[in-house]
């Protein structure tokens, strides 16, 4: 079995990268605004910006790696497109929810659930593709 270059995943990684840059800038701007170098200084807006960025950094890399491995193992293109789109949607929903409040929101919950689903489906797809070898 020949490994394919994961170009579809690369495109979705680029979208996630732009979201990460946006969330990073939000943290920086809030740090400057509130004159806080470390932590959140007790400012809810900074705490929300930090969590939105941190949440993306915690979950997106493993999901992108798994989608990329599935694509490299020649998983169906439609599955890769669906997983990538679901991941971008999930991370946008989560960032939006965390940017509004640190309490539970529909965005946070749906983003978290959809991200876990992407991770599980990608993992199972990889295992399936490896068993076919």
MDTraj code that builds the backbone (N, CA, C; nanometers):
import mdtraj as md
import numpy as np

residues = "UNK UNK UNK UNK UNK UNK UNK UNK UNK UNK UNK UNK UNK UNK UNK UNK UNK UNK UNK UNK UNK UNK UNK UNK UNK UNK UNK UNK UNK UNK UNK UNK UNK UNK UNK UNK UNK UNK UNK UNK UNK UNK UNK UNK UNK UNK UNK UNK UNK UNK UNK UNK UNK UNK UNK UNK UNK UNK UNK UNK UNK UNK UNK UNK UNK UNK UNK UNK UNK UNK UNK UNK UNK UNK UNK UNK UNK UNK UNK UNK UNK UNK UNK UNK UNK UNK UNK UNK UNK UNK UNK UNK UNK UNK UNK UNK UNK UNK UNK UNK UNK UNK UNK UNK UNK UNK UNK UNK UNK UNK UNK UNK UNK UNK UNK UNK UNK UNK UNK UNK UNK UNK UNK UNK UNK UNK UNK UNK UNK UNK UNK UNK UNK".split()
xyz = np.array([
    [0.0848, -0.1172, 0.0000],
    [0.0000, 0.0000, 0.0000],
    [0.0896, 0.1238, 0.0000],
    [0.0662, 0.2141, -0.0923],
    [0.1427, 0.3364, -0.1032],
    [0.0792, 0.4437, -0.0161],
    [0.1614, 0.5158, 0.0574],
    [0.1103, 0.6241, 0.1398],
    [0.0877, 0.7477, 0.0543],
    [-0.0266, 0.8121, 0.0750],
    [-0.0607, 0.9325, 0.0000],
    [-0.0233, 1.0561, 0.0812],
    [0.0160, 1.1619, 0.0128],
    [0.0430, 1.2881, 0.0795],
    [-0.0901, 1.3463, 0.1277],
    [-0.1030, 1.3806, 0.2544],
    [-0.2327, 1.4256, 0.3095],
    [-0.2648, 1.5714, 0.2769],
    [-0.2925, 1.5985, 0.1503],
    [-0.3173, 1.7358, 0.1077],
    [-0.4497, 1.7923, 0.1577],
    [-0.5514, 1.7087, 0.1686],
    [-0.6802, 1.7570, 0.2207],
    [-0.6630, 1.7967, 0.3666],
    [-0.5959, 1.7126, 0.4427],
    [-0.5705, 1.7439, 0.5828],
    [-0.4877, 1.8709, 0.5955],
    [-0.3929, 1.8887, 0.5060],
    [-0.3103, 2.0097, 0.5083],
    [-0.3964, 2.1348, 0.4938],
    [-0.4966, 2.1281, 0.4084],
    [-0.5857, 2.2433, 0.3902],
    [-0.6631, 2.2722, 0.5190],
    [-0.7142, 2.1682, 0.5827],
    [-0.7863, 2.1893, 0.7084],
    [-0.6920, 2.2358, 0.8190],
    [-0.5694, 2.1876, 0.8184],
    [-0.4695, 2.2331, 0.9162],
    [-0.4428, 2.3826, 0.8975],
    [-0.4458, 2.4285, 0.7732],
    [-0.4259, 2.5712, 0.7474],
    [-0.5390, 2.6541, 0.8092],
    [-0.6630, 2.6065, 0.7962],
    [-0.7761, 2.6769, 0.8590],
    [-0.7608, 2.6788, 1.0113],
    [-0.7227, 2.5650, 1.0678],
    [-0.7016, 2.5567, 1.2125],
    [-0.5861, 2.6484, 1.2532],
    [-0.4827, 2.6562, 1.1700],
    [-0.3705, 2.7461, 1.1973],
    [-0.4139, 2.8919, 1.2010],
    [-0.4994, 2.9310, 1.1087],
    [-0.5507, 3.0686, 1.1090],
    [-0.6340, 3.0953, 1.2337],
    [-0.7143, 2.9980, 1.2743],
    [-0.7919, 3.0131, 1.3975],
    [-0.6992, 3.0251, 1.5171],
    [-0.5937, 2.9451, 1.5205],
    [-0.4967, 2.9524, 1.6306],
    [-0.4301, 3.0897, 1.6354],
    [-0.3934, 3.1437, 1.5197],
    [-0.3322, 3.2765, 1.5154],
    [-0.4295, 3.3822, 1.5673],
    [-0.5545, 3.3738, 1.5251],
    [-0.6574, 3.4672, 1.5712],
    [-0.6730, 3.4608, 1.7229],
    [-0.6824, 3.3386, 1.7764],
    [-0.7002, 3.3231, 1.9215],
    [-0.5760, 3.3692, 1.9983],
    [-0.4580, 3.3499, 1.9411],
    [-0.3342, 3.3971, 2.0031],
    [-0.3332, 3.5494, 2.0114],
    [-0.3719, 3.6135, 1.9032],
    [-0.3757, 3.7597, 1.9016],
    [-0.4745, 3.8116, 2.0063],
    [-0.5875, 3.7433, 2.0221],
    [-0.6845, 3.7838, 2.1252],
    [-0.6233, 3.7773, 2.2642],
    [-0.5447, 3.6736, 2.2924],
    [-0.4778, 3.6635, 2.4220],
    [-0.3791, 3.7789, 2.4388],
    [-0.2992, 3.8026, 2.3366],
    [-0.1987, 3.9097, 2.3433],
    [-0.2654, 4.0454, 2.3662],
    [-0.3687, 4.0750, 2.2902],
    [-0.4373, 4.2036, 2.3048],
    [-0.4958, 4.2202, 2.4447],
    [-0.5525, 4.1128, 2.4986],
    [-0.6075, 4.1202, 2.6343],
    [-0.4967, 4.1349, 2.7385],
    [-0.3843, 4.0694, 2.7168],
    [-0.2714, 4.0848, 2.8100],
    [-0.2231, 4.2303, 2.8116],
    [-0.2136, 4.2910, 2.6944],
    [-0.1716, 4.4310, 2.6856],
    [-0.2772, 4.5206, 2.7491],
    [-0.4022, 4.4965, 2.7157],
    [-0.5134, 4.5775, 2.7680],
    [-0.5167, 4.5791, 2.9199],
    [-0.4993, 4.4596, 2.9805],
    [-0.5085, 4.4488, 3.1265],
    [-0.3720, 4.4532, 3.1958],
    [-0.2651, 4.4668, 3.1160],
    [-0.1286, 4.4727, 3.1703],
    [-0.0980, 4.3503, 3.2579],
    [-0.1250, 4.2319, 3.2012],
    [-0.1025, 4.1053, 3.2711],
    [-0.0018, 4.0235, 3.1910],
    [0.1098, 3.9886, 3.2550],
    [0.2136, 3.9107, 3.1862],
    [0.1929, 3.7599, 3.2000],
    [0.1466, 3.7156, 3.3167],
    [0.1304, 3.5724, 3.3452],
    [-0.0076, 3.5507, 3.4069],
    [-0.0721, 3.4397, 3.3678],
    [-0.2047, 3.4106, 3.4220],
    [-0.3090, 3.5032, 3.3623],
    [-0.4230, 3.5136, 3.4310],
    [-0.5298, 3.5986, 3.3785],
    [-0.5528, 3.7244, 3.4619],
    [-0.4785, 3.7392, 3.5719],
    [-0.4906, 3.8589, 3.6537],
    [-0.6294, 3.8825, 3.7094],
    [-0.7143, 3.7796, 3.7090],
    [-0.8509, 3.7952, 3.7586],
    [-0.9455, 3.8624, 3.6612],
    [-0.9050, 3.8755, 3.5373],
    [-0.9877, 3.9403, 3.4350],
    [-1.0609, 3.8333, 3.3537],
    [-1.1940, 3.8275, 3.3648],
    [-1.2703, 3.7247, 3.2924],
    [-1.2459, 3.7238, 3.1411],
    [-1.2328, 3.8397, 3.0788],
    [-1.2106, 3.8440, 2.9333],
    [-1.0780, 3.7782, 2.8969],
    [-0.9750, 3.8013, 2.9783],
    [-0.8457, 3.7386, 2.9525],
    [-0.8531, 3.5890, 2.9798],
    [-0.9221, 3.5502, 3.0867],
    [-0.9379, 3.4071, 3.1167],
    [-1.0085, 3.3351, 3.0024],
    [-1.1108, 3.3957, 2.9466],
    [-1.1832, 3.3358, 2.8350],
    [-1.0943, 3.3244, 2.7119],
    [-1.0168, 3.4284, 2.6832],
    [-0.9270, 3.4246, 2.5676],
    [-0.8212, 3.3157, 2.5842],
    [-0.7671, 3.3042, 2.7059],
    [-0.6664, 3.2009, 2.7335],
    [-0.7262, 3.0622, 2.7163],
    [-0.8455, 3.0394, 2.7689],
    [-0.9077, 2.9069, 2.7585],
    [-0.9454, 2.8739, 2.6153],
    [-0.9947, 2.9708, 2.5403],
    [-1.0309, 2.9449, 2.4003],
    [-0.9073, 2.9016, 2.3215],
    [-0.7960, 2.9712, 2.3433],
    [-0.6715, 2.9359, 2.2756],
    [-0.6195, 2.8013, 2.3260],
    [-0.6175, 2.7835, 2.4571],
    [-0.5672, 2.6597, 2.5159],
    [-0.6474, 2.5383, 2.4735],
    [-0.7774, 2.5534, 2.4667],
    [-0.8631, 2.4423, 2.4273],
    [-0.8319, 2.3978, 2.2851],
    [-0.8118, 2.4945, 2.1966],
    [-0.7742, 2.4602, 2.0585],
    [-0.6400, 2.3872, 2.0574],
    [-0.5436, 2.4416, 2.1319],
    [-0.4092, 2.3828, 2.1350],
    [-0.4089, 2.2432, 2.1951],
    [-0.5027, 2.2152, 2.2837],
    [-0.5103, 2.0835, 2.3478],
    [-0.5710, 1.9767, 2.2575],
    [-0.6663, 2.0140, 2.1755],
    [-0.7443, 1.9136, 2.1029],
    [-0.7191, 1.9064, 1.9524],
    [-0.6906, 2.0178, 1.8888],
    [-0.6759, 2.0179, 1.7426],
    [-0.5570, 1.9365, 1.6928],
    [-0.4400, 1.9423, 1.7589],
    [-0.3253, 1.8687, 1.7023],
    [-0.3477, 1.7182, 1.6891],
    [-0.4006, 1.6538, 1.7915],
    [-0.4207, 1.5081, 1.7828],
    [-0.5242, 1.4755, 1.6759],
    [-0.6293, 1.5556, 1.6663],
    [-0.7313, 1.5303, 1.5643],
    [-0.6729, 1.5465, 1.4243],
    [-0.5945, 1.6512, 1.4029],
    [-0.5323, 1.6717, 1.2710],
    [-0.4347, 1.5602, 1.2367],
    [-0.3564, 1.5173, 1.3348],
    [-0.2647, 1.4055, 1.3099],
    [-0.3401, 1.2801, 1.2683],
    [-0.4462, 1.2493, 1.3391],
    [-0.5232, 1.1290, 1.3083],
    [-0.5881, 1.1380, 1.1699],
    [-0.6451, 1.2537, 1.1383],
    [-0.7051, 1.2705, 1.0056],
    [-0.5962, 1.2570, 0.8989],
    [-0.4816, 1.3166, 0.9224],
    [-0.3702, 1.3073, 0.8276],
    [-0.3218, 1.1650, 0.8086],
    [-0.3109, 1.0893, 0.9173],
    [-0.2703, 0.9488, 0.9054],
    [-0.3742, 0.8699, 0.8266],
    [-0.5016, 0.8950, 0.8531],
    [-0.6073, 0.8250, 0.7786],
    [-0.5979, 0.8587, 0.6297],
    [-0.5737, 0.9855, 0.5985],
    [-0.5606, 1.0249, 0.4582],
    [-0.4370, 0.9609, 0.3954],
    [-0.3266, 0.9585, 0.4684],
    [-0.2035, 0.8976, 0.4166],
    [-0.2209, 0.7485, 0.3915],
    [-0.3109, 0.6858, 0.4647],
    [-0.3393, 0.5432, 0.4467],
    [-0.4486, 0.5203, 0.3422],
    [-0.4759, 0.6240, 0.2622],
    [-0.5712, 0.6162, 0.1504],
    [-0.7152, 0.5919, 0.1935],
    [-0.7539, 0.6505, 0.3051],
    [-0.8952, 0.6446, 0.3436],
    [-0.9755, 0.7211, 0.2387],
    [-1.1035, 0.6912, 0.2254],
    [-1.1850, 0.7601, 0.1244],
    [-1.1794, 0.9127, 0.1413],
    [-1.1611, 0.9815, 0.0292],
    [-1.1505, 1.1277, 0.0317],
    [-1.2720, 1.1918, 0.0985],
    [-1.3899, 1.1401, 0.0716],
    [-1.5118, 1.1965, 0.1309],
    [-1.5065, 1.1895, 0.2834],
    [-1.4517, 1.0810, 0.3363],
    [-1.4398, 1.0670, 0.4815],
    [-1.3423, 1.1707, 0.5374],
    [-1.2327, 1.1919, 0.4686],
    [-1.1325, 1.2895, 0.5131],
    [-1.1911, 1.4301, 0.5085],
    [-1.2609, 1.4625, 0.4010],
    [-1.3247, 1.5936, 0.3885],
    [-1.4269, 1.6132, 0.5008],
    [-1.5076, 1.5123, 0.5268],
    [-1.6088, 1.5222, 0.6322],
    [-1.5446, 1.5382, 0.7702],
    [-1.4400, 1.4611, 0.7972],
    [-1.3719, 1.4715, 0.9265],
    [-1.3058, 1.6081, 0.9438],
    [-1.2407, 1.6572, 0.8390],
    [-1.1769, 1.7887, 0.8463],
    [-1.2781, 1.9001, 0.8659],
    [-1.3863, 1.8939, 0.7906],
    [-1.4905, 1.9961, 0.8045],
    [-1.5529, 1.9910, 0.9433],
    [-1.5760, 1.8705, 0.9936],
    [-1.6334, 1.8559, 1.1282],
    [-1.5378, 1.9118, 1.2338],
    [-1.4080, 1.8883, 1.2155],
    [-1.3107, 1.9402, 1.3112],
    [-1.3088, 2.0929, 1.3104],
    [-1.3058, 2.1532, 1.1931],
    [-1.3054, 2.2993, 1.1850],
    [-1.4326, 2.3555, 1.2487],
    [-1.5466, 2.2968, 1.2167],
    [-1.6730, 2.3403, 1.2757],
    [-1.6705, 2.3257, 1.4276],
    [-1.6206, 2.2125, 1.4763],
    [-1.6139, 2.1869, 1.6198],
    [-1.5252, 2.2877, 1.6906],
    [-1.4095, 2.3163, 1.6318],
    [-1.3151, 2.4092, 1.6956],
    [-1.3669, 2.5521, 1.6912],
    [-1.4380, 2.5893, 1.5839],
    [-1.5004, 2.7217, 1.5786],
    [-1.6093, 2.7341, 1.6844],
    [-1.6916, 2.6307, 1.6978],
    [-1.7986, 2.6327, 1.7977],
    [-1.7410, 2.6423, 1.9388],
    [-1.6374, 2.5660, 1.9642],
    [-1.5751, 2.5678, 2.0956],
    [-1.5127, 2.7046, 2.1250],
    [-1.4395, 2.7601, 2.0294],
    [-1.3779, 2.8918, 2.0482],
    [-1.4838, 2.9991, 2.0708],
    [-1.5913, 2.9918, 1.9952],
    [-1.7009, 3.0876, 2.0114],
    [-1.7624, 3.0736, 2.1505],
    [-1.7904, 2.9511, 2.1927],
    [-1.8502, 2.9292, 2.3243],
    [-1.7597, 2.9760, 2.4370],
    [-1.6311, 2.9437, 2.4278],
    [-1.5364, 2.9848, 2.5320],
    [-1.5096, 3.1345, 2.5300],
    [-1.5299, 3.1983, 2.4169],
    [-1.5085, 3.3420, 2.4074],
    [-1.6229, 3.4211, 2.4706],
    [-1.7359, 3.3567, 2.4887],
    [-1.8520, 3.4240, 2.5473],
    [-1.8532, 3.4126, 2.6989],
    [-1.8170, 3.2948, 2.7506],
    [-1.8205, 3.2704, 2.8943],
    [-1.7396, 3.1450, 2.9245],
    [-1.6955, 3.1324, 3.0488],
    [-1.6273, 3.0095, 3.0894],
    [-1.7277, 2.9048, 3.1384],
    [-1.8541, 2.9432, 3.1475],
    [-1.9590, 2.8481, 3.1859],
    [-1.9932, 2.7581, 3.0669],
    [-2.0739, 2.6571, 3.0928],
    [-2.1161, 2.5673, 2.9854],
    [-2.2033, 2.6420, 2.8850],
    [-2.1742, 2.6222, 2.7576],
    [-2.2551, 2.6787, 2.6502],
    [-2.2769, 2.5711, 2.5450],
    [-2.3733, 2.5950, 2.4585],
    [-2.3981, 2.5004, 2.3493],
    [-2.2757, 2.4893, 2.2597],
    [-2.2062, 2.6009, 2.2378],
    [-2.0866, 2.5985, 2.1542],
    [-1.9774, 2.5117, 2.2129],
    [-1.9533, 2.5279, 2.3421],
    [-1.8512, 2.4464, 2.4086],
    [-1.8875, 2.2993, 2.4043],
    [-2.0113, 2.2689, 2.4390],
    [-2.0537, 2.1295, 2.4464],
    [-2.0545, 2.0636, 2.3095],
    [-2.1094, 2.1315, 2.2098],
    [-2.1129, 2.0715, 2.0761],
    [-1.9725, 2.0628, 2.0175],
    [-1.8899, 2.1638, 2.0429],
    [-1.7526, 2.1608, 1.9947],
    [-1.6730, 2.0464, 2.0546],
    [-1.6890, 2.0268, 2.1844],
    [-1.6173, 1.9183, 2.2526],
    [-1.6661, 1.7823, 2.2021],
    [-1.7965, 1.7659, 2.1954],
    [-1.8524, 1.6380, 2.1506],
    [-1.8133, 1.6047, 2.0080],
    [-1.8202, 1.7032, 1.9199],
    [-1.7856, 1.6796, 1.7801],
    [-1.6364, 1.6516, 1.7644],
    [-1.5532, 1.7180, 1.8435],
    [-1.4091, 1.6918, 1.8375],
    [-1.3789, 1.5490, 1.8812],
    [-1.4416, 1.5037, 1.9885],
    [-1.4210, 1.3658, 2.0345],
    [-1.4680, 1.2680, 1.9268],
    [-1.5787, 1.2973, 1.8637],
    [-1.6295, 1.2110, 1.7566],
    [-1.5287, 1.2041, 1.6410],
    [-1.4716, 1.3171, 1.6026],
    [-1.3705, 1.3196, 1.4961],
    [-1.2505, 1.2335, 1.5357],
    [-1.2056, 1.2456, 1.6596],
    [-1.0904, 1.1681, 1.7068],
    [-1.1205, 1.0185, 1.7045],
    [-1.2372, 0.9800, 1.7508],
    [-1.2749, 0.8381, 1.7549],
    [-1.2895, 0.7819, 1.6136],
    [-1.3623, 0.8519, 1.5284],
    [-1.3840, 0.8031, 1.3909],
    [-1.2515, 0.7956, 1.3158],
    [-1.1674, 0.8966, 1.3307],
    [-1.0359, 0.8942, 1.2638],
    [-0.9521, 0.7768, 1.3129],
    [-0.9528, 0.7536, 1.4422],
    [-0.8769, 0.6420, 1.5001],
    [-0.9263, 0.5085, 1.4462],
    [-1.0572, 0.4910, 1.4427],
    [-1.1146, 0.3665, 1.3917],
    [-1.0856, 0.3499, 1.2419],
    [-1.0890, 0.4593, 1.1691],
    [-1.0589, 0.4543, 1.0260],
    [-0.9142, 0.4117, 1.0030],
    [-0.8225, 0.4631, 1.0832],
    [-0.6822, 0.4238, 1.0730],
    [-0.6670, 0.2750, 1.1008],
    [-0.7270, 0.2285, 1.2094],
    [-0.7166, 0.0860, 1.2448],
    [-0.7752, -0.0013, 1.1338],
    [-0.8875, 0.0399, 1.0786],
    [-0.9493, -0.0346, 0.9690],
    [-0.8568, -0.0404, 0.8476],
    [-0.7996, 0.0760, 0.8114],
    [-0.7095, 0.0802, 0.6957],
    [-0.5859, -0.0073, 0.7197],
    [-0.5354, -0.0079, 0.8423],
    [-0.4175, -0.0905, 0.8733],
    [-0.4506, -0.2402, 0.8676],
    [-0.5721, -0.2741, 0.9069],
    [-0.6131, -0.4160, 0.9017],
    [-0.6292, -0.4631, 0.7581],
    [-0.6582, -0.3710, 0.6672],
    [-0.6752, -0.4064, 0.5255],
    [-0.5409, -0.4328, 0.4568],
    [-0.4326, -0.3885, 0.5176],
    [-0.2999, -0.4021, 0.4560],
    [-0.2675, -0.5434, 0.4402],
])
top = md.Topology()
chain = top.add_chain()
for i, resn in enumerate(residues, 1):
    res = top.add_residue(resn, chain, resSeq=i)
    for name in ("N", "CA", "C"):
        top.add_atom(name, md.element.get_by_symbol(name[0]), res)
traj = md.Trajectory(xyz[None], top)
